Amino acid sequence: MKKLLILFLLLRITVMLFSNDGGFISTGDTLHPTINSNISFAYERLIIREQFDGNSGGYIVDAYFIFMNPTNDNINLLVGFESQASALYSGSSESGITNFSVLMNGKLLPYKENRINDSTFAFVFNAEFKPGKNVIMHSYFMPSGHGWGWNTGFHYVLQTGSRWRESLIKDIEILVFVKGNIQVTGNYDFNIIGLGKKINSRNYFIKSGYLYFKETNFKPVDDLSVITVPIGTYTGFNKDGSINIDSLADQPNRFKQESIETFLQSTTKSNLRILRNTIYGLYGYIFKDTELLTLFRAKDWYIPDPNVSMETVAISNDQSKLLKRIQFYEK
């Protein structure tokens, strides 16, 4: 009888929807948050992997959830995973998300993509929560591109976790595989597993490895944003209009060749020396010159690596070309 009642309610115009970590009420085409008082959110493991080839690519997302149904009956619900649209699809009727798949208790489920508002979508599927433990897994690819200042970013909705029973996620783990200068928004104090530097609770530099967050009785009051920003300045230029040395050493292809030549011709021999050594400092070369070592140790991105030498450092083709031009003007 309970099953029939639930199925009847699902056929009404107003239905309940649950995202990966929250619920909705749908009236027509509009989704509104609601709270489910029965099913609890026992565990979430979120893995985000950056995947870029040049200026294109995006993020691979794998999520594993455990939900607990405390009743003795199967509960049939219309479930939905909520996500913001890719920045590349801003203003579009599509989310941009590809390769989406969802499994519940080992079974691959069909789904539909529903639009919640201009920037948020829900991937909706029918789910049957059996008594006790239920496992939902989903994965997808979120395309991204280098935005203003060559920064890239990924946003993941977590606040909806508060809509489940007791308004919390019992246990949560987040693993973010990114490299470079990373900025995190939201109340998430990550640890670095691998080689990197934690600048503060919002800024990190990752040379290899990943960011890791774990918490029990987690109350999701913030969503998670992970932004990869270029070394140096967002624009690549200082306030006075001159080229930023860190930016130039990191990504010479950000600048027009004539701009580089003008800068190299007009800057001081001291700046040329710093710029030349910055290329090696990016790879962790430990400088014997105490002045240079002091200078680079003050950089957020500098991580000394005893395995790196001038002969073995694998600089990029663009950096190699820049190095030759620097040495030309140093003569």
LOMI-700384 format. One record per residue (C-alpha): residue in three letters; z, x, y. Coordinates in steps of 0.5 Angstrom, whole numbers, padded with zeros to 4 digits, always signed. Layout:
REM LOMI-700384
ALAZXY/...
//
This chain:
REM LOMI-700384
MET+0000+0000+0000/LYS+0002+0006+0005/LYS-0005+0009+0003/LEU-0009+0002+0005/LEU-0005+0002+0011/ILE-0007+0009+0014/LEU-0014+0008+0012/PHE-0014+0001+0016/LEU-0011+0005+0022/LEU-0017+0010+0021/LEU-0022+0005+0022/ARG-0019+0002+0028/ILE-0023+0004+0035/THR-0016+0008+0037/VAL-0015+0014+0031/MET-0011+0020+0031/LEU-0014+0027+0031/PHE-0011+0033+0029/SER-0013+0040+0031/ASN-0012+0047+0028/ASP-0005+0046+0031/GLY-0004+0039+0034/GLY-0006+0032+0035/PHE-0010+0027+0039/ILE-0011+0020+0040/SER-0018+0018+0041/THR-0020+0012+0045/GLY-0028+0012+0045/ASP-0030+0019+0047/THR-0024+0021+0050/LEU-0018+0025+0046/HIS-0011+0025+0048/PRO-0005+0029+0046/THR+0000+0026+0041/ILE+0005+0028+0037/ASN+0006+0027+0029/SER+0013+0026+0027/ASN+0011+0027+0019/ILE+0007+0033+0018/SER+0010+0040+0020/PHE+0007+0046+0022/ALA+0010+0052+0017/TYR+0005+0058+0018/GLU-0001+0060+0022/ARG-0004+0067+0021/LEU-0009+0068+0026/ILE-0014+0074+0026/ILE-0019+0076+0031/ARG-0024+0081+0031/GLU-0029+0084+0036/GLN-0036+0085+0034/PHE-0041+0087+0039/ASP-0047+0091+0039/GLY-0049+0094+0046/ASN-0048+0088+0051/SER-0049+0082+0046/GLY-0044+0080+0040/GLY-0037+0076+0040/TYR-0031+0075+0036/ILE-0030+0073+0029/VAL-0024+0068+0028/ASP-0021+0067+0021/ALA-0015+0062+0021/TYR-0010+0061+0015/PHE-0005+0055+0016/ILE+0000+0052+0012/PHE+0003+0045+0013/MET+0008+0041+0010/ASN+0008+0034+0008/PRO+0015+0031+0007/THR+0013+0025+0004/ASN+0012+0023-0003/ASP+0005+0020-0001/ASN-0002+0023+0000/ILE-0003+0022+0008/ASN-0011+0021+0010/LEU-0012+0023+0017/LEU-0018+0025+0021/VAL-0017+0032+0023/GLY-0020+0037+0028/PHE-0020+0044+0030/GLU-0020+0045+0038/SER-0023+0050+0042/GLN-0026+0052+0048/ALA-0033+0053+0049/SER-0036+0060+0049/ALA-0037+0062+0057/LEU-0044+0063+0055/TYR-0045+0056+0054/SER-0041+0054+0061/GLY-0043+0047+0063/SER-0047+0046+0056/SER-0046+0040+0051/GLU-0045+0045+0046/SER-0039+0050+0044/GLY-0043+0056+0042/ILE-0039+0056+0036/THR-0043+0058+0030/ASN-0041+0059+0022/PHE-0036+0054+0023/SER-0033+0053+0016/VAL-0026+0049+0014/LEU-0023+0049+0007/MET-0017+0045+0005/ASN-0013+0046-0001/GLY-0019+0050-0004/LYS-0024+0045-0002/LEU-0030+0046+0003/LEU-0030+0040+0007/PRO-0036+0037+0012/TYR-0034+0036+0019/LYS-0037+0034+0026/GLU-0037+0037+0033/ASN-0034+0033+0038/ARG-0033+0034+0045/ILE-0027+0033+0049/ASN-0028+0035+0056/ASP-0033+0040+0059/SER-0030+0046+0056/THR-0026+0044+0050/PHE-0029+0042+0043/ALA-0026+0039+0037/PHE-0029+0040+0030/VAL-0027+0034+0026/PHE-0026+0033+0019/ASN-0023+0028+0014/ALA-0017+0031+0011/GLU-0012+0029+0005/PHE-0005+0032+0006/LYS-0002+0031-0001/PRO+0006+0031-0002/GLY+0009+0038+0000/LYS+0005+0044+0001/ASN-0002+0044+0004/VAL-0007+0050+0006/ILE-0012+0049+0011/MET-0017+0055+0013/HIS-0022+0056+0018/SER-0027+0061+0020/TYR-0032+0062+0026/PHE-0036+0066+0030/MET-0035+0065+0038/PRO-0041+0069+0042/SER-0039+0072+0048/GLY-0043+0077+0053/HIS-0040+0082+0058/GLY-0038+0078+0064/TRP-0037+0080+0072/GLY-0035+0087+0072/TRP-0037+0088+0064/ASN-0031+0085+0062/THR-0031+0080+0056/GLY-0026+0075+0053/PHE-0023+0071+0048/HIS-0019+0064+0049/TYR-0015+0061+0043/VAL-0011+0054+0044/LEU-0004+0055+0041/GLN+0000+0050+0046/THR-0003+0044+0041/GLY+0002+0047+0036/SER+0008+0044+0040/ARG+0005+0037+0038/TRP+0007+0037+0030/ARG+0014+0036+0027/GLU+0020+0039+0031/SER+0014+0042+0036/LEU+0014+0049+0033/ILE+0010+0053+0028/LYS+0016+0056+0023/ASP+0012+0062+0022/ILE+0006+0065+0026/GLU+0003+0072+0026/ILE-0003+0074+0030/LEU-0008+0080+0029/VAL-0013+0082+0034/PHE-0018+0088+0032/VAL-0020+0090+0039/LYS-0022+0097+0042/GLY-0021+0100+0049/ASN-0017+0097+0055/ILE-0014+0090+0053/GLN-0011+0085+0058/VAL-0007+0079+0054/THR-0005+0073+0058/GLY+0001+0068+0055/ASN+0008+0070+0053/TYR+0006+0074+0047/ASP+0009+0081+0047/PHE+0004+0085+0042/ASN+0006+0091+0038/ILE+0000+0096+0036/ILE-0001+0098+0029/GLY-0006+0104+0030/LEU-0007+0109+0035/GLY-0006+0106+0042/LYS-0002+0106+0048/LYS+0003+0100+0050/ILE+0002+0100+0058/ASN+0007+0093+0059/SER+0007+0087+0055/ARG+0000+0085+0058/ASN-0004+0091+0058/TYR-0006+0096+0052/PHE-0010+0101+0051/ILE-0013+0101+0043/LYS-0017+0107+0041/SER-0016+0105+0033/GLY-0012+0099+0030/TYR-0010+0093+0032/LEU-0005+0088+0036/TYR+0000+0085+0032/PHE+0005+0079+0034/LYS+0010+0076+0029/GLU+0015+0070+0031/THR+0019+0065+0027/ASN+0021+0058+0030/PHE+0015+0060+0035/LYS+0015+0055+0041/PRO+0007+0055+0043/VAL+0008+0054+0051/ASP+0002+0058+0053/ASP-0005+0059+0050/LEU-0007+0066+0048/SER-0013+0070+0052/VAL-0015+0077+0050/ILE-0019+0080+0055/THR-0023+0087+0054/VAL-0024+0090+0061/PRO-0028+0097+0063/ILE-0024+0103+0064/GLY-0024+0105+0072/THR-0025+0099+0076/TYR-0028+0092+0075/THR-0034+0093+0079/GLY-0035+0101+0078/PHE-0034+0102+0085/ASN-0028+0104+0089/LYS-0026+0100+0096/ASP-0029+0105+0100/GLY-0036+0104+0096/SER-0036+0111+0092/ILE-0037+0111+0085/ASN-0030+0111+0081/ILE-0030+0117+0077/ASP-0027+0114+0071/SER-0032+0108+0071/LEU-0038+0113+0071/ALA-0035+0117+0065/ASP-0034+0111+0061/GLN-0040+0108+0062/PRO-0046+0112+0066/ASN-0051+0106+0064/ARG-0047+0101+0069/PHE-0050+0105+0075/LYS-0057+0106+0077/GLN-0059+0113+0076/GLU-0061+0114+0084/SER-0053+0112+0085/ILE-0051+0117+0080/GLU-0055+0123+0083/THR-0053+0121+0090/PHE-0046+0121+0088/LEU-0046+0128+0085/GLN-0050+0131+0090/SER-0045+0129+0096/THR-0038+0129+0092/THR-0034+0135+0092/LYS-0034+0141+0086/SER-0027+0139+0085/ASN-0029+0132+0083/LEU-0035+0134+0079/ARG-0030+0138+0075/ILE-0025+0132+0074/LEU-0031+0128+0072/ARG-0034+0133+0067/ASN-0027+0133+0064/THR-0026+0126+0064/ILE-0031+0125+0059/TYR-0027+0129+0054/GLY-0021+0126+0056/LEU-0024+0119+0054/TYR-0024+0122+0047/GLY-0017+0125+0047/TYR-0018+0132+0048/ILE-0012+0136+0050/PHE-0013+0140+0056/LYS-0010+0147+0056/ASP-0010+0147+0064/THR-0004+0144+0066/GLU-0007+0141+0072/LEU-0012+0137+0068/LEU-0007+0135+0063/THR-0002+0132+0068/LEU-0008+0129+0071/PHE-0010+0125+0065/ARG-0003+0124+0062/ALA-0002+0119+0068/LYS-0008+0115+0066/ASP-0007+0109+0062/TRP-0013+0110+0057/TYR-0011+0117+0056/ILE-0009+0118+0048/PRO-0008+0126+0046/ASP-0011+0127+0040/PRO-0010+0134+0037/ASN-0016+0133+0032/VAL-0021+0133+0038/SER-0024+0139+0041/MET-0030+0141+0046/GLU-0035+0142+0040/THR-0033+0136+0035/VAL-0032+0131+0040/ALA-0038+0125+0039/ILE-0040+0123+0046/SER-0045+0118+0047/ASN-0052+0120+0049/ASP-0051+0117+0056/GLN-0045+0121+0057/SER-0049+0127+0055/LYS-0054+0126+0060/LEU-0049+0125+0065/LEU-0045+0132+0063/LYS-0052+0136+0064/ARG-0053+0133+0071/ILE-0045+0135+0073/GLN-0046+0142+0070/PHE-0053+0142+0074/TYR-0049+0140+0081/GLU-0043+0145+0079/LYS-0047+0151+0079/
//
